[in-house]
Amino acid sequence: MQIIQGGVMKKTCSKGSKSQKGCSSKKARLELSNGVKLEGRLIGADVASSGEMVFSTGMLGYAESIADPSYLGQILVFSFPLIGNHGVPVFDEESFFNTYGPESQMLCPQGLIMSQIFDEYYHYVKGVSLEDWMKENSVPGIAGIDTRYLVQMIRDAKTPLKGWIIPEGKTKKDIKNRFEFLNKVKSGEYADPSKYNLLPSISVSEPQTVGKGAKKVAVIDCGVKWNAVRMLAKENVSVEILPWDYDFSKVKADAWLISDGPGDPKNTGSLAKKVTEILKQNKPVLGIGLGHQILALAAGGQTKRMAQAQISHNQPVFICGTPKAYMTVQNHYYTVSKLPKDFKVWLENANDKSVEGIKHKTKPFTGVQFHPEPTTAQNDTGWIVTDFVKQIKK
């Protein structure tokens, strides 16, 4: 297949494109936990892999999504039909504060599924091809699958779908465990990341400091997006990124941010108990995504698995008691099911009325379920981070 881009004829690799230069003719199959099997062309690493099936509806930002720690342990399906045409920007410390680029230094999903992938690419800064990036990180994928059909299947499943990517000539034994939690998965089983504590696989191992400022925000790294750190540092505060299992009693900070990340909030070890101690300081606390759920648990609330996950770039939420609504980016299977004492529902999902934000009635504790720091879609809710910093500086 050929398409025109920027006045230059470009090639895409799709199902059956065996003759194109750079296009692999090796097949691979996707085996789903509901018994469905789909076949396409192998892309990326020639290894088997398993994970939870999720999807992205974004037209842009595939590099940012692939490097998003929230997708750890998952097989990511792109509903947009063409992926890879601008490659992947190479991380450069000097350009950290620019808004483009990956959200971490690693490729986080277990595998990638797409309709078509570009054989060639162009990026206005130095970059690499998506397939090269996948191979370097031992991540397999499949192209040539009807991804919109697959997205609908994932969305409509009564129980979360799991999947295996198995290249032609390989078996489920031909895997490469890239993360610590995968060593606990029994051979041949579908990897279910919700069963494990994923934080050791994604959090920093030592404290790191970014930015300068008179005020300091301590970030508990549960899989923090780099853009959240950028947004804080650009507000002229010092940001200290801490390991999830750090001794927080040793930290002197003006405020705390509990970052977003993957997995079940109840499978995070003693983190909720440690956050309970932080709340006794009565300093501003903001929880995002997984951090929002951990904040609720730490304050005495409850969380539960949702019957249908919120996974997309266009989830509408509104501020309770007002006509104000925002479009948000979300990827979560868990929600706050019981409010902690003295907290109120601040934001709700317009579709299913699930809790999207909580606030303490008198203390500076706030949590939001969605991502106010996305680089993959509209940023309607970046003001949440800005208001958090204003609260610190008062």
Residue pairs with C-beta under 8 A, 6 or more apart in sequence:
1 11
1 12
1 14
1 17
1 116
2 9
2 10
2 11
2 12
3 9
3 10
3 12
4 10
5 85
6 122
10 85
10 118
10 119
10 120
11 20
11 21
11 22
11 23
11 118
11 119
11 120
12 82
12 116
12 117
12 118
12 119
13 20
13 22
13 23
13 24
13 41
13 43
13 116
13 117
13 118
13 119
13 143
14 41
14 115
14 116
14 143
14 144
15 40
15 41
15 143
15 144
15 145
16 41
16 144
17 23
17 41
18 25
20 119
21 119
22 119
22 120
23 41
23 119
24 41
24 42
24 43
25 41
26 41
26 42
26 46
26 167
26 168
26 169
27 39
27 40
27 41
27 42
27 167
27 168
28 39
28 40
28 41
28 42
28 140
28 141
28 142
28 165
28 166
28 167
28 168
29 37
29 38
29 39
29 40
29 142
29 165
29 166
29 168
30 37
30 38
30 39
30 40
30 113
30 142
30 145
30 150
30 163
30 164
30 165
31 37
31 163
31 164
31 166
32 38
32 53
32 153
32 161
32 162
32 163
33 161
33 162
33 163
33 190
34 153
34 157
34 161
36 153
38 142
38 145
38 146
38 150
39 145
40 113
40 142
40 143
40 144
40 145
41 142
41 143
41 144
42 140
42 141
42 142
42 167
42 168
43 112
43 114
43 117
43 131
43 134
43 140
43 141
43 142
43 143
44 111
44 112
44 131
44 134
44 135
44 139
44 140
44 141
45 134
45 135
45 137
45 138
45 139
45 140
45 176
46 140
46 167
46 170
47 138
47 140
47 167
47 170
47 174
47 175
47 176
48 140
48 164
48 165
48 166
48 167
48 170
48 171
48 172
48 173
48 174
48 175
49 75
49 110
49 111
49 139
49 140
49 164
49 165
49 175
49 176
50 75
50 110
50 162
50 163
50 164
50 165
50 172
50 175
50 185
50 189
50 190
50 191
51 73
51 74
51 75
51 109
51 110
51 111
51 162
51 163
51 191
51 193
52 73
52 74
52 75
52 160
52 161
52 162
52 163
52 191
52 192
52 193
52 194
53 74
53 75
53 77
53 150
53 154
53 160
53 161
53 162
53 163
54 71
54 74
54 75
54 76
54 77
54 154
54 309
54 311
54 331
55 76
55 77
55 78
55 79
55 147
55 150
55 151
55 154
55 155
55 311
55 312
56 62
56 65
56 76
56 77
56 78
56 79
56 80
56 311
56 312
56 313
56 376
57 79
57 80
57 151
57 312
57 313
57 314
58 65
58 78
58 80
58 313
58 329
58 376
58 377
59 80
60 376
60 377
61 374
61 375
61 376
61 377
62 78
62 80
62 83
62 84
62 130
62 376
63 86
63 87
63 88
63 89
63 101
63 102
63 130
64 101
64 102
64 103
64 374
64 375
64 376
65 71
65 76
65 376
66 76
66 88
66 102
66 107
66 108
66 109
66 112
66 133
67 102
67 103
67 104
67 105
67 106
67 107
67 108
68 103
68 104
68 108
68 225
68 331
68 376
69 103
69 104
69 108
69 202
69 223
69 224
69 225
69 260
69 261
69 262
70 108
70 223
70 225
70 260
70 261
70 262
70 289
70 290
70 331
70 332
70 371
71 108
71 109
71 262
71 331
72 108
72 109
72 179
72 193
72 198
72 201
72 202
72 223
72 261
72 262
72 263
73 109
73 110
73 179
73 181
73 182
73 191
73 193
73 196
73 198
73 262
73 263
74 109
74 110
74 193
74 262
75 109
75 110
75 111
75 112
75 113
75 163
75 165
76 109
76 111
76 112
76 113
77 112
77 113
77 114
77 147
77 150
77 151
77 154
78 112
78 113
78 114
78 115
78 147
79 147
79 148
79 151
81 115
81 116
81 147
82 115
82 116
82 117
82 118
83 112
83 114
83 115
83 116
83 117
83 118
83 130
84 114
84 117
84 118
84 121
84 129
84 130
84 131
85 118
85 121
85 122
86 121
86 122
86 123
86 127
87 121
87 122
87 123
87 127
87 128
87 129
87 130
88 102
88 123
88 127
88 128
88 129
88 130
88 133
89 100
89 101
89 102
89 123
89 125
89 126
89 127
90 125
90 126
90 127
90 128
91 101
91 102
91 105
92 125
92 126
95 101
95 125
96 210
96 226
96 230
97 230
97 233
97 234
99 227
99 230
99 375
100 125
100 375
101 226
102 226
103 225
103 226
103 227
103 375
104 202
104 223
104 225
104 226
106 137
107 133
107 134
107 137
107 139
108 202
109 139
110 139
110 165
110 178
110 191
111 139
111 140
111 141
111 142
111 163
111 165
112 134
112 139
112 140
112 141
112 142
113 141
113 142
113 145
113 147
113 150
113 165
114 141
114 142
114 143
114 145
114 147
115 143
115 144
115 145
115 146
115 147
115 148
116 143
116 144
117 130
117 131
117 141
117 143
118 129
118 130
120 129
121 127
121 129
121 130
128 136
134 140
134 141
137 178
138 176
138 178
139 178
140 165
140 167
141 165
142 165
153 161
154 161
154 311
155 308
155 311
158 307
160 192
160 194
160 309
160 333
162 190
162 191
162 192
163 190
164 172
164 190
166 172
167 174
172 187
172 188
173 187
173 188
175 182
177 183
179 198
179 201
179 202
180 200
180 201
181 193
181 196
181 197
181 198
181 200
181 201
182 191
184 196
185 191
185 192
193 262
193 263
194 263
194 264
194 267
194 305
194 333
195 264
195 267
196 263
196 267
197 263
197 267
197 268
197 269
198 223
198 261
198 262
198 263
198 267
199 222
199 223
199 244
199 245
199 261
199 263
199 268
199 269
199 271
200 244
200 245
202 221
202 222
202 223
202 261
202 262
203 221
203 222
203 223
203 243
203 244
203 245
203 261
204 221
204 241
204 242
204 243
205 243
206 243
207 240
207 241
207 242
207 243
207 246
208 240
208 241
209 238
209 239
209 240
209 241
210 229
210 233
210 238
210 239
210 241
211 229
211 232
211 233
211 234
211 236
211 237
211 238
211 239
212 236
212 238
213 233
213 235
213 236
213 237
213 238
214 237
215 237
215 238
215 254
215 255
215 389
215 392
215 393
216 237
216 238
216 239
216 240
216 252
216 253
216 254
216 255
217 232
217 237
217 238
217 239
217 240
217 253
217 254
217 255
217 256
217 257
217 389
217 392
218 240
218 242
218 248
218 251
218 253
218 255
218 256
218 257
219 228
219 229
219 232
219 239
219 240
219 241
219 242
219 256
219 257
219 259
220 242
220 244
220 246
220 248
220 256
220 257
220 258
220 259
220 271
220 275
220 291
221 241
221 242
221 243
221 244
221 259
221 261
222 244
222 258
222 259
222 260
222 261
222 268
222 271
222 290
222 291
222 294
223 259
223 260
223 261
223 262
223 290
224 241
224 259
224 260
224 261
225 259
225 260
225 371
225 373
225 374
225 375
227 373
227 374
227 375
228 257
228 259
228 260
228 288
228 373
228 385
229 239
229 241
231 373
231 382
231 385
231 386
232 239
232 257
232 385
232 389
233 239
235 385
235 386
235 389
237 254
237 389
237 392
240 251
240 253
242 248
242 251
244 268
244 269
244 271
245 269
245 270
245 271
248 274
248 277
248 278
249 277
253 283
254 283
254 284
254 392
255 283
255 284
255 285
255 286
255 388
255 391
255 392
256 278
256 283
256 284
256 285
256 286
257 285
257 286
257 287
257 288
257 291
257 388
258 275
258 285
258 286
258 287
258 288
258 290
258 291
258 292
258 294
258 295
259 288
259 289
259 290
259 291
260 288
260 289
260 290
260 291
260 292
260 371
261 289
261 290
261 291
262 290
263 290
264 305
264 334
265 272
265 290
265 293
265 294
265 296
265 297
265 303
265 334
266 297
266 303
268 290
268 294
271 294
272 294
272 297
272 298
273 298
274 298
275 285
275 294
275 295
275 297
275 298
276 298
276 299
278 285
278 298
279 285
279 298
279 299
279 363
279 365
282 363
282 364
283 364
284 364
284 365
284 366
284 388
284 391
284 392
285 295
285 364
285 365
285 366
286 366
286 367
286 368
286 384
286 385
286 388
287 293
287 294
287 295
287 296
287 366
287 367
287 368
288 367
288 368
288 371
288 372
288 373
289 332
289 368
289 369
289 370
289 371
290 332
291 367
292 336
292 357
292 358
292 367
292 368
292 369
293 303
293 334
293 335
293 336
293 367
293 369
295 358
295 365
295 367
296 302
296 303
296 336
296 339
296 340
296 343
296 358
296 367
297 303
299 340
299 341
299 343
299 360
299 365
300 340
300 341
301 336
301 337
301 338
301 339
301 340
301 343
301 358
302 336
302 337
302 338
303 334
303 335
303 336
303 337
304 334
304 335
304 337
305 333
305 334
306 332
306 333
306 334
306 335
306 354
308 352
309 331
309 332
309 333
310 330
310 331
310 332
310 349
310 354
310 369
311 330
311 331
311 332
312 329
312 330
313 327
313 329
313 374
313 376
313 377
313 378
314 327
314 377
315 327
315 328
315 329
315 330
315 349
315 351
315 370
316 325
316 326
316 327
316 328
316 349
316 350
316 351
317 325
317 326
317 328
317 347
317 348
317 349
317 350
317 356
317 357
317 370
318 324
318 325
318 326
318 347
318 348
318 350
319 325
319 346
319 347
319 357
320 344
320 345
320 346
320 347
320 348
325 350
326 380
326 381
327 377
327 378
327 380
328 356
328 370
328 371
328 372
328 380
328 381
329 370
329 371
329 374
329 376
329 377
330 369
330 370
330 371
331 371
332 369
335 354
335 355
335 369
336 355
336 358
336 367
336 369
339 345
339 355
339 358
340 358
342 360
342 361
342 362
342 363
343 358
343 359
343 360
343 361
343 365
344 358
344 359
344 360
344 361
345 355
345 357
345 358
346 356
346 357
346 358
346 359
346 366
346 368
347 355
347 356
347 357
347 368
347 369
348 354
348 355
348 356
348 357
349 355
349 356
354 369
355 369
356 368
356 369
356 370
357 366
357 367
357 368
357 369
358 366
358 367
359 365
359 366
359 367
360 366
364 391
366 384
366 388
368 381
368 384
370 381
372 379
372 381
372 382
372 383
372 384
372 385
373 379
373 382
373 385
